[in-house]
Amino acid sequence: VCFFAVFSEDLRSSLYFVNASLQEVVFASTTGTLVPCPAAGIPPVTLRWYLATGEEIYDVPGIRHVHPNGTLQIFPFPPSSFNNLIHDNTYYCTAENPSGKIRSQDVHIKAVLREPYTVRVEDQKAMRGNVAVFKCIIPSSVEAYITVVSWEKDTVSLVSGRTT
């Protein structure tokens, strides 16, 4: 847990970050996500969420909601309802009380669409005896979440450096 605190001259008042290390939230479109504002204080704070542009966000029924405790909720959604402004954007929250106002660091919130995809091998031509380089084509929508772990020919794993 990381703490950054602001104390006013009145020692009964404070404002601090509870966990300021959150920088990215990646979630499945089928599950949605809850993102707590990482700030607190005494007396209780008012928490607000903003886009990185500084625009205060608003509730969009069934799509995005800020709970009274400051938690930002992005609801599950079908791929056809994807909206960059909501589902792949940078947000921050602020906390305010008589001690002052603090701003969290930016948090990138990104939805990963749960939809079928196909990985394929790029067509190549080579003359017998020459080297052929094959490339695995992965759709850009899932590219960051896929790792190629093996190559197969007719269900037999190919080992690097081996010819078949």
Contacts in CASP RR format, 6 or more apart in sequence:
PFRMAT RR
TARGET T0000
AUTHOR 0000-0000-0000
METHOD contacts of the structure
MODEL  1
VCFFAVFSEDLRSSLYFVNASLQEVVFASTTGTLVPCPAAGIPPVTLRWY
LATGEEIYDVPGIRHVHPNGTLQIFPFPPSSFNNLIHDNTYYCTAENPSG
KIRSQDVHIKAVLREPYTVRVEDQKAMRGNVAVFKCIIPSSVEAYITVVS
WEKDTVSLVSGRTT
1 18 0 8 1.000
1 19 0 8 1.000
2 17 0 8 1.000
2 19 0 8 1.000
2 20 0 8 1.000
2 21 0 8 1.000
3 16 0 8 1.000
3 17 0 8 1.000
3 18 0 8 1.000
4 16 0 8 1.000
4 17 0 8 1.000
4 20 0 8 1.000
4 102 0 8 1.000
5 14 0 8 1.000
5 15 0 8 1.000
5 16 0 8 1.000
5 17 0 8 1.000
6 14 0 8 1.000
6 15 0 8 1.000
6 16 0 8 1.000
6 99 0 8 1.000
6 100 0 8 1.000
6 102 0 8 1.000
7 13 0 8 1.000
7 14 0 8 1.000
7 15 0 8 1.000
7 99 0 8 1.000
8 14 0 8 1.000
8 15 0 8 1.000
8 98 0 8 1.000
8 99 0 8 1.000
8 100 0 8 1.000
10 98 0 8 1.000
10 99 0 8 1.000
12 42 0 8 1.000
13 42 0 8 1.000
13 43 0 8 1.000
13 97 0 8 1.000
13 98 0 8 1.000
13 99 0 8 1.000
14 41 0 8 1.000
14 42 0 8 1.000
14 99 0 8 1.000
15 39 0 8 1.000
15 40 0 8 1.000
15 41 0 8 1.000
15 45 0 8 1.000
15 95 0 8 1.000
15 96 0 8 1.000
15 97 0 8 1.000
15 99 0 8 1.000
15 100 0 8 1.000
15 101 0 8 1.000
15 102 0 8 1.000
16 39 0 8 1.000
16 40 0 8 1.000
16 41 0 8 1.000
16 102 0 8 1.000
17 38 0 8 1.000
17 39 0 8 1.000
17 40 0 8 1.000
17 102 0 8 1.000
17 104 0 8 1.000
18 38 0 8 1.000
18 39 0 8 1.000
18 40 0 8 1.000
19 38 0 8 1.000
20 38 0 8 1.000
20 104 0 8 1.000
20 105 0 8 1.000
22 35 0 8 1.000
22 38 0 8 1.000
22 107 0 8 1.000
23 105 0 8 1.000
23 106 0 8 1.000
23 107 0 8 1.000
23 108 0 8 1.000
24 107 0 8 1.000
24 108 0 8 1.000
24 109 0 8 1.000
24 110 0 8 1.000
25 33 0 8 1.000
25 35 0 8 1.000
25 107 0 8 1.000
25 108 0 8 1.000
25 109 0 8 1.000
25 110 0 8 1.000
26 110 0 8 1.000
26 111 0 8 1.000
26 112 0 8 1.000
27 33 0 8 1.000
27 74 0 8 1.000
27 109 0 8 1.000
27 110 0 8 1.000
27 111 0 8 1.000
27 112 0 8 1.000
28 111 0 8 1.000
28 112 0 8 1.000
28 114 0 8 1.000
29 76 0 8 1.000
29 77 0 8 1.000
29 78 0 8 1.000
29 79 0 8 1.000
29 82 0 8 1.000
29 87 0 8 1.000
29 111 0 8 1.000
29 112 0 8 1.000
29 113 0 8 1.000
29 114 0 8 1.000
30 76 0 8 1.000
30 114 0 8 1.000
31 76 0 8 1.000
32 73 0 8 1.000
32 74 0 8 1.000
32 75 0 8 1.000
32 76 0 8 1.000
32 77 0 8 1.000
32 111 0 8 1.000
33 73 0 8 1.000
33 74 0 8 1.000
33 109 0 8 1.000
34 71 0 8 1.000
34 72 0 8 1.000
34 73 0 8 1.000
35 71 0 8 1.000
35 72 0 8 1.000
35 73 0 8 1.000
35 74 0 8 1.000
35 91 0 8 1.000
35 107 0 8 1.000
35 109 0 8 1.000
36 69 0 8 1.000
36 70 0 8 1.000
36 71 0 8 1.000
36 72 0 8 1.000
37 47 0 8 1.000
37 49 0 8 1.000
37 70 0 8 1.000
37 71 0 8 1.000
37 72 0 8 1.000
37 93 0 8 1.000
37 95 0 8 1.000
37 104 0 8 1.000
38 93 0 8 1.000
38 104 0 8 1.000
39 45 0 8 1.000
39 47 0 8 1.000
39 93 0 8 1.000
39 94 0 8 1.000
39 95 0 8 1.000
39 102 0 8 1.000
39 104 0 8 1.000
40 95 0 8 1.000
41 95 0 8 1.000
41 97 0 8 1.000
41 99 0 8 1.000
42 97 0 8 1.000
43 97 0 8 1.000
43 98 0 8 1.000
44 97 0 8 1.000
45 95 0 8 1.000
45 96 0 8 1.000
45 97 0 8 1.000
46 95 0 8 1.000
46 96 0 8 1.000
46 97 0 8 1.000
47 66 0 8 1.000
47 69 0 8 1.000
47 70 0 8 1.000
47 93 0 8 1.000
47 94 0 8 1.000
47 95 0 8 1.000
48 56 0 8 1.000
48 66 0 8 1.000
48 93 0 8 1.000
48 94 0 8 1.000
48 96 0 8 1.000
49 56 0 8 1.000
49 57 0 8 1.000
49 66 0 8 1.000
49 70 0 8 1.000
49 72 0 8 1.000
49 91 0 8 1.000
49 92 0 8 1.000
49 93 0 8 1.000
50 56 0 8 1.000
50 57 0 8 1.000
50 91 0 8 1.000
50 92 0 8 1.000
50 93 0 8 1.000
50 94 0 8 1.000
51 57 0 8 1.000
51 85 0 8 1.000
51 89 0 8 1.000
51 90 0 8 1.000
51 91 0 8 1.000
52 89 0 8 1.000
52 90 0 8 1.000
52 91 0 8 1.000
52 92 0 8 1.000
52 106 0 8 1.000
57 64 0 8 1.000
57 66 0 8 1.000
57 72 0 8 1.000
57 91 0 8 1.000
59 65 0 8 1.000
59 66 0 8 1.000
60 86 0 8 1.000
62 75 0 8 1.000
63 74 0 8 1.000
63 75 0 8 1.000
63 77 0 8 1.000
63 81 0 8 1.000
63 83 0 8 1.000
63 86 0 8 1.000
64 72 0 8 1.000
64 73 0 8 1.000
64 74 0 8 1.000
64 75 0 8 1.000
64 86 0 8 1.000
65 72 0 8 1.000
65 73 0 8 1.000
65 75 0 8 1.000
66 72 0 8 1.000
66 73 0 8 1.000
67 73 0 8 1.000
70 93 0 8 1.000
72 91 0 8 1.000
72 93 0 8 1.000
72 109 0 8 1.000
74 86 0 8 1.000
74 87 0 8 1.000
74 109 0 8 1.000
74 111 0 8 1.000
77 87 0 8 1.000
77 111 0 8 1.000
79 113 0 8 1.000
79 114 0 8 1.000
79 115 0 8 1.000
82 88 0 8 1.000
82 111 0 8 1.000
82 113 0 8 1.000
87 109 0 8 1.000
87 110 0 8 1.000
87 111 0 8 1.000
88 109 0 8 1.000
88 110 0 8 1.000
88 111 0 8 1.000
89 108 0 8 1.000
89 109 0 8 1.000
90 106 0 8 1.000
90 107 0 8 1.000
90 108 0 8 1.000
90 109 0 8 1.000
91 106 0 8 1.000
91 107 0 8 1.000
91 108 0 8 1.000
91 109 0 8 1.000
92 103 0 8 1.000
92 104 0 8 1.000
92 105 0 8 1.000
92 106 0 8 1.000
92 107 0 8 1.000
93 103 0 8 1.000
93 104 0 8 1.000
93 107 0 8 1.000
94 101 0 8 1.000
94 102 0 8 1.000
94 103 0 8 1.000
94 104 0 8 1.000
95 101 0 8 1.000
95 102 0 8 1.000
95 104 0 8 1.000
96 102 0 8 1.000
112 142 0 8 1.000
112 145 0 8 1.000
113 141 0 8 1.000
115 141 0 8 1.000
117 138 0 8 1.000
117 139 0 8 1.000
117 141 0 8 1.000
117 142 0 8 1.000
118 139 0 8 1.000
119 136 0 8 1.000
119 137 0 8 1.000
119 138 0 8 1.000
119 139 0 8 1.000
119 146 0 8 1.000
120 136 0 8 1.000
120 137 0 8 1.000
121 134 0 8 1.000
121 135 0 8 1.000
121 136 0 8 1.000
121 137 0 8 1.000
122 134 0 8 1.000
122 135 0 8 1.000
122 136 0 8 1.000
122 137 0 8 1.000
124 132 0 8 1.000
124 133 0 8 1.000
124 134 0 8 1.000
124 135 0 8 1.000
125 132 0 8 1.000
126 132 0 8 1.000
134 151 0 8 1.000
136 148 0 8 1.000
136 151 0 8 1.000
138 146 0 8 1.000
138 148 0 8 1.000
150 157 0 8 1.000
150 158 0 8 1.000
151 157 0 8 1.000
151 158 0 8 1.000
152 158 0 8 1.000
153 164 0 8 1.000
156 164 0 8 1.000
158 164 0 8 1.000
END
